[in-house]
């Protein structure tokens, strides 16, 4: 099996697992909690601006990383993953008072997702340095899933397309036609 074929296969499988991972994440964190969402939106304007810059940097890194993965440029992938893992904007520009504001304001669920995200970026960097294509695609997927999970819980004001409607009684089983009867 060629590496490109394995990459495509692993990446496709990773995407197909997205809904499952998102559902597990919501179960871990209790879904949407308006008190938690409110605490993220009440950050000071300066911190919100830094957070926005950080998110834009992550988006650019992830966008730039995908063709590097597809072409096997492991050094480039590792470099971008390290940039994401180190959260360079937030770490370099926060004052001690802003750090304290983040600690006291951000909900625990957000902090857990953030830690998982940066850990996945570190693992992606390591996998790329080792040239392990399956792990590279897995951790790239984990980064994507982390973005979706966090945005769907804490940034629906910016990403309304990620608001999940309650699915009471939802089933993937085909409905019986009016001609079918239970016996």
C-alpha positions as CSV (number, residue, x, y, z in Angstrom):
1,X,0.0,0.0,0.0
2,X,1.5,3.4,-1.0
3,X,1.9,6.1,1.6
4,X,-0.4,8.4,-0.3
5,X,-3.1,5.8,-0.4
6,X,-2.7,5.1,3.4
7,X,-2.8,8.8,4.1
8,X,-6.0,9.2,2.1
9,X,-7.5,6.1,3.8
10,X,-6.5,7.2,7.3
11,X,-7.7,10.8,6.7
12,X,-11.1,9.7,5.3
13,X,-11.5,7.3,8.3
14,X,-10.6,10.1,10.7
15,X,-13.2,12.5,9.2
16,X,-15.9,9.8,9.4
17,X,-15.2,9.4,13.1
18,X,-15.7,13.2,13.7
19,X,-19.3,13.0,14.8
20,X,-18.5,10.1,17.2
21,X,-15.7,12.1,18.8
22,X,-17.7,15.2,19.1
23,X,-20.6,13.3,20.7
24,X,-18.1,11.8,23.2
25,X,-16.7,15.3,23.9
26,X,-20.1,16.7,24.6
27,X,-20.9,13.8,26.9
28,X,-17.7,14.4,28.8
29,X,-18.4,18.1,29.2
30,X,-22.2,18.1,29.5
31,X,-23.0,19.7,26.2
32,X,-23.8,23.4,26.0
33,X,-23.8,25.2,29.3
34,X,-24.9,28.9,28.9
35,X,-23.0,29.9,32.1
36,X,-19.8,28.5,30.6
37,X,-20.4,30.1,27.2
38,X,-21.1,33.4,28.9
39,X,-17.8,33.3,30.8
40,X,-15.8,33.1,27.6
41,X,-17.7,36.0,26.0
42,X,-17.0,38.2,29.1
43,X,-13.3,38.2,28.7
44,X,-11.7,41.7,28.5
45,X,-11.5,43.1,25.0
46,X,-7.7,42.9,25.1
47,X,-7.7,39.2,25.9
48,X,-10.5,38.5,23.3
49,X,-8.3,40.3,20.7
50,X,-5.3,38.1,21.6
51,X,-7.5,35.0,21.5
52,X,-8.8,36.0,18.1
53,X,-5.2,36.5,16.8
54,X,-4.3,33.1,18.3
55,X,-7.3,31.4,16.6
56,X,-6.4,33.1,13.2
57,X,-2.8,31.9,13.6
58,X,-4.0,28.3,14.3
59,X,-6.3,28.4,11.3
60,X,-3.5,29.5,9.1
61,X,-1.1,26.9,10.4
62,X,-3.6,24.1,9.9
63,X,-4.5,25.3,6.4
64,X,-0.8,25.5,5.5
65,X,-0.1,22.2,7.1
66,X,-2.5,20.1,5.0
67,X,-0.6,20.2,1.7
68,X,2.6,19.5,3.7
69,X,1.0,16.3,5.1
70,X,-0.2,15.3,1.6
71,X,3.3,15.8,0.2
72,X,5.2,14.2,3.1
73,X,7.1,17.3,4.2
74,X,7.5,16.1,7.8
75,X,9.8,19.0,8.8
76,X,7.2,21.5,7.7
77,X,4.4,19.7,9.4
78,X,6.4,19.5,12.6
79,X,7.3,23.2,12.5
80,X,3.6,24.2,12.1
81,X,2.4,21.7,14.8
82,X,5.0,23.1,17.2
83,X,3.8,26.6,16.5
84,X,0.3,25.6,17.4
85,X,1.4,23.6,20.5
86,X,3.3,26.5,21.9
87,X,0.4,29.0,21.4
88,X,3.0,31.6,20.7
89,X,0.7,34.7,20.6
90,X,-1.1,34.0,23.9
91,X,2.1,32.9,25.7
92,X,4.2,35.8,24.5
93,X,1.8,38.6,24.9
94,X,-0.2,38.0,28.1
95,X,0.5,40.1,31.1
96,X,0.4,38.5,34.6
97,X,-3.0,40.2,35.2
98,X,-4.4,38.8,32.0
99,X,-3.1,35.3,32.9
100,X,-5.0,35.6,36.2
101,X,-8.1,36.8,34.4
102,X,-8.0,33.7,32.1
103,X,-7.5,31.3,35.0
104,X,-10.4,32.8,37.0
105,X,-12.8,33.3,34.0
106,X,-12.4,30.4,31.7
107,X,-14.6,27.3,32.5
108,X,-12.9,24.0,33.4
109,X,-14.3,22.4,30.2
110,X,-12.7,25.0,28.1
111,X,-9.3,24.5,29.8
112,X,-9.5,20.7,29.4
113,X,-10.3,21.1,25.6
114,X,-7.4,23.6,25.3
115,X,-5.0,21.3,27.1
116,X,-6.0,18.4,24.8
117,X,-5.7,20.5,21.8
118,X,-2.1,21.7,22.6
119,X,-1.2,18.1,23.6
120,X,-2.5,16.8,20.2
121,X,-0.4,19.5,18.4
122,X,2.7,18.3,20.4
123,X,2.0,14.7,19.4
124,X,1.5,15.7,15.8
125,X,4.9,17.4,15.8
126,X,6.5,14.3,17.3
127,X,4.8,12.0,14.8
128,X,5.9,14.2,11.9
129,X,9.5,14.2,13.1
130,X,9.3,10.4,13.2
131,X,7.6,10.3,9.7
132,X,4.6,8.2,11.0
133,X,2.0,9.1,8.5
134,X,-0.9,7.3,10.2
135,X,-0.2,9.2,13.5
136,X,0.3,12.5,11.6
137,X,-3.2,12.2,10.0
138,X,-4.7,11.0,13.3
139,X,-3.4,14.0,15.3
140,X,-4.3,16.4,12.5
141,X,-7.8,15.1,12.8
142,X,-7.7,15.5,16.6
143,X,-6.8,19.1,16.1
144,X,-9.7,19.6,13.8
145,X,-12.0,17.8,16.2
146,X,-10.7,20.0,19.0
147,X,-11.6,23.1,17.1
148,X,-15.1,21.9,16.3
149,X,-15.7,20.7,19.9
150,X,-14.5,24.0,21.5
151,X,-16.3,26.2,19.0
152,X,-19.6,24.2,19.3
153,X,-19.5,24.7,23.1
154,X,-17.8,28.0,23.7
155,X,-18.0,30.1,20.6
156,X,-21.5,29.6,19.1
157,X,-21.8,33.3,19.0
158,X,-19.1,33.3,16.2
159,X,-20.0,29.9,14.7
160,X,-23.8,29.5,14.8
161,X,-23.5,26.6,12.2
162,X,-22.1,24.5,15.0
163,X,-25.1,24.8,17.3
164,X,-26.5,21.4,17.8
165,X,-30.2,21.0,18.1
166,X,-31.5,18.5,20.7
167,X,-32.0,15.1,19.1
168,X,-34.7,13.6,21.3
169,X,-35.8,10.3,19.9
170,X,-33.2,10.4,17.1
171,X,-32.4,7.1,15.5
172,X,-30.5,5.9,12.4
173,X,-32.9,2.9,12.1
174,X,-35.1,3.0,9.1
175,X,-38.7,3.9,9.8
176,X,-41.3,1.3,9.0
177,X,-43.6,2.0,6.2
178,X,-47.3,2.1,6.9
179,X,-47.6,-1.4,5.3
180,X,-45.1,-3.0,7.7
181,X,-46.4,-4.4,11.0
182,X,-44.7,-5.7,14.1
183,X,-45.6,-9.3,14.6
